[in-house]
Amino acid sequence: MPLSTLSTRAQTVVTNESSNPFHEIIKDTWNPETNPNGYINVGVAENTLMHPSFLEHINKPLTLPAKYLTYNEGGSGSTRLKKSMAAFLNRHLKPVVPLQAEHLLPTNGLSSALEHVSWAFADPGEGILLGRPYYGMFIPDLSLRTGSVVVPVKFDDVDPLAIDAVGKYEEAILDFQRTGKRVKVLMLCHPHNPLGRCYPRDVLVGLMQLCQRYQIHFVSDEIYALSTFENTVDNGVPPAVPFESALSVDLTGVIDASFVHVLWGMSKDFGANGIRIGVIISQGNPDVHLALAGSTLYSSVSGPTDHLASVMLEDIEFTDWYIMRNQELLAEGYAYATRYLRDHGIEYATGCNAAFFVWMNLGKRFCDLHPGERGGDVGEKVMQRLLGKKVFLASGALFGSEQDGWFRIVFTQGYEVLSLALERIVAAIEG
């Protein structure tokens, strides 16, 4: 089909994707036996550390009731799935108001949930605040098909997770209002992607109060909620903040409950991006569930996945052990990656205690080693060298980084992949 036959928005997607190496790289991923010349992919946030245990658990004989081969209870998930999710999240997120099945709207992954939230809360041209740096796919998820406008929040020298950052969000609201449009949503990734840290409770409260003042929806994406770990290498700088869900905040006198919504999914905390289960949690706004009732047809969880997730989430003994063991392995992976970076003079953002990645400044190390390369797009120069060594990282340029040369490396692909990736990264910037 000629490009000219597509809509302007679709043409933009085609143009952007044609210059994005990601899709080619996942088709050419390194495997020591079947594809030894492929790319080492440590740019995609996947956690394979617990795959053997996960597979052992789900590959036990499983009886699938016939109703899961039908439309069952519709696109918003079975009652069993919603009840098992609610019980699981009540135990782990400790909400002030216990979750009930009617508070939950399951989706086939969090990308669908994000698009639903954008569609429900913001009309085309209206704004969604997103602090920098951010998870790169937030941009298309929130704006591509809905027409909403993502408003990046710049922090300059302010820590994006500190209380002073609240003022930066307000500046962004006021700047956007001068265009004649309203900001309708403040989007938070908590724990933060790519910084791997948790928001302190006082910052959550401060942002909620800001949303109340401007009548903005507060949406907390908590897909890494249970993927926290002990940081044993950074000497408490900055201090590691324990994860506390937005659901655990008493909203009395802070914000109307109709403005607060939380997202969660099984992709990250259970290391299973392919399971495709997410959930929109809205306790104080039944109109959200009513508005999205029709569109769930396009994001329904498959029957077999619905059943599988219900069985797993109901298994308290297994899930408790799984989360604990996963957190131990996350701590080990982070320690290994960051010590390697330190040993090779590569700066990284310290204080991480959540998620799968390290935010590192390859541009600075590259320029220190190659002074003649200073100036221009250093991040792009480094990216081309990385691709030349057949290793793929997430570039800060696609993550809204305020400084050039930063990249995100994922440390949850197992020791063999991680060690090889680190060797190739160092070779790329030193060569």
C-alpha positions, -999 to +999 in steps of 0.1 A: +000+000+000+015+034-010+023+056+020+001+084+005-030+063+010-026+063+048-038+090+072-013+117+083-010+101+117-004+066+102+022+081+078+040+095+108+041+061+124+054+044+093+082+071+090+092+067+127+091+029+126+112+027+095+141+044+114+135+024+146+158-006+149+138-024+176+116-045+154+145-058+134+165-065+165+139-087+182+138-108+150+175-112+152+181-118+189+213-135+200+211-172+209+243-191+217+230-222+197+206-210+170+217-174+164+252-167+178+256-137+155+224-120+166+219-089+188+222-089+225+190-073+235+192-055+269+170-027+259+136-043+264+122-045+299+118-083+302+127-104+333+137-139+325+153-147+359+123-166+372+111-182+339+121-218+349+100-215+381+071-198+363+070-225+336+073-253+361+042-240+379+020-233+349+029-264+330+012-286+355-020-303+342-047-276+340-084-282+334-099-255+313-137-251+317-157-249+285-169-214+293-134-200+286-139-210+250-169-186+248-173-149+253-179-158+290-187-127+309-177-102+283-146-081+275-140-068+310-128-102+324-144-129+345-157-123+380-132-149+392-103-131+376-113-098+392-118-113+426-085-131+425-067-099+414-085-079+441-075-104+468-039-106+456-035-068+454-052-062+487-025-084+503+004-067+485-006-031+478-024-026+512-051-002+499-068+020+525-102+010+509-101-028+502-104-036+465-136-052+453-142-069+419-162-040+407-132-016+411-112-036+385-112-035+348-088-061+333-072-056+299-049-075+276-018-057+289-010-022+302-006-007+268-044-011+263-050+002+298-030+033+291-048+040+259-082+035+276-072+060+304-061+085+278-094+081+258-116+083+289-100+114+305-086+136+277-101+147+245-080+153+213-056+182+220-059+181+257-028+174+278-014+145+298+016+154+321+046+131+319+078+137+339+111+133+322+128+109+317+099+086+309+092+052+295+094+058+258+062+038+248+041+061+270+040+085+241+023+063+216+002+045+242-013+078+255-015+099+223-012+079+190-048+070+185-065+092+211-051+125+198-043+136+234-011+156+238+017+143+261+032+173+280+067+164+291+077+179+324+113+193+326+130+192+360+164+209+353+184+203+385+155+191+406+152+154+415+121+142+395+111+121+426+116+148+452+089+171+467+104+201+448+093+184+416+057+191+423+063+228+415+077+217+381+045+199+373+025+230+382+047+251+358+040+226+331+002+229+337+003+267+336+024+267+304+001+243+286-030+263+297-016+293+278-023+273+246-060+275+254-062+238+262-065+220+296-043+194+312-066+165+321-042+138+334-010+135+355+007+102+345+031+087+370+053+056+366+057+044+402+082+027+407+099+049+381+109+038+347+138+043+338+152+056+372+142+025+391+132+043+423+099+047+442+081+080+450+080+090+487+046+092+502+049+130+507+055+134+469+025+112+461+004+134+484+018+166+469+010+155+434-025+144+444-031+178+460-019+195+428-043+174+408-072+183+431-063+220+427-065+218+389-092+191+387-068+167+370-069+129+371-040+113+389-030+080+373-003+058+389+012+031+367+024+005+393+034-023+370+067-027+389+051-026+423+064-059+436+097-059+417+116-041+445+149-052+460+176-043+485+203-020+471+236-033+485+260-012+464+251+025+464+257+034+501+223+049+505+227+078+480+200+088+474+182+069+502+162+040+489+125+047+494+102+017+501+074+013+476+039+025+488+010+022+464-011+053+457-040+030+469-024+030+503-027+068+507-057+081+527-073+105+503-093+124+530-086+161+526-061+154+498-080+146+466-114+135+455-113+097+451-129+101+416-096+115+404-073+087+415-067+056+394-040+029+396-027+005+368-011-028+374-002-059+354+015-093+354+041-086+327+068-073+350+062-086+386+057-121+372+083-118+344+057-127+317+052-099+292+035-125+269+007-132+294-009-099+284-029-091+315-033-055+329-059-039+351-073-004+355-083+002+392-107+030+398-124+028+432-141+062+434-153+067+399-179+042+386-184+063+355-149+052+343-161+016+343-193+026+325-175+047+299-151+019+291-176-010+291-180-009+253-144-004+244-133-035+264-142-055+234-109-044+219-088-052+249-103-083+264-082-109+281-083-143+263-103-170+281-074-194+287-052-165+300-081-153+323-083-188+338-045-193+341-040-159+358-069-167+382-054-200+392-020-185+398-031-155+418-052-177+441-021-197+449-008-177+479+020-200+488+035-199+453+031-162+446+046-153+480+076-174+473+079-162+437+079-125+447+104-130+475+128-151+453+124-127+423+134-098+446+165-116+457+176-122+421+168-086+412+192-074+439+219-097+426+215-086+390+216-049+400+247-054+421+265-072+393+256-047+366+264-016+387+298-029+399+308-037+364+299-001+354+318+013+382+349-008+374+348+006+339+343+043+348+307+046+337+284+069+356+249+057+365+220+070+385+223+056+420+197+047+446+178+022+425+157-003+444+130-013+420+124-026+385+149-042+360+172-015+348+200+010+353+201+045+339+237+051+328+256+079+311+275+063+283+279+096+265+301+111+292+324+081+293+326+080+255+335+117+253+361+113+281+378+085+260+373+104+227+375+141+233+373+148+196+338+134+195+324+161+219+296+181+204+267+171+181+244+142+190+267+122+212+239+098+221+233+089+185+271+084+180+271+060+209+240+042+197+255+035+163+286+021+180+265-001+202+246-015+172+279-020+154+289-043+183+254-061+180+241-049+214+208-030+218+200-005+246+171+019+251+183+053+242+177+083+264+166+103+233+135+081+231+130+084+269+128+121+271+162+125+288+171+160+296+208+153+290+224+137+260+241+104+261+221+085+287+208+049+281+188+023+299+202-012+304+181-041+315+199-065+340+173-093+342+182-114+312+204-138+331+241-137+338+253-150+304+234-124+284+241-095+308+279-102+310+282-105+273+261-073+269+283-053+293+315-065+275+301-053+242+290-020+256+325-013+270+340-024+237+317+000+218+326+031+237+362+023+242+370+013+206 
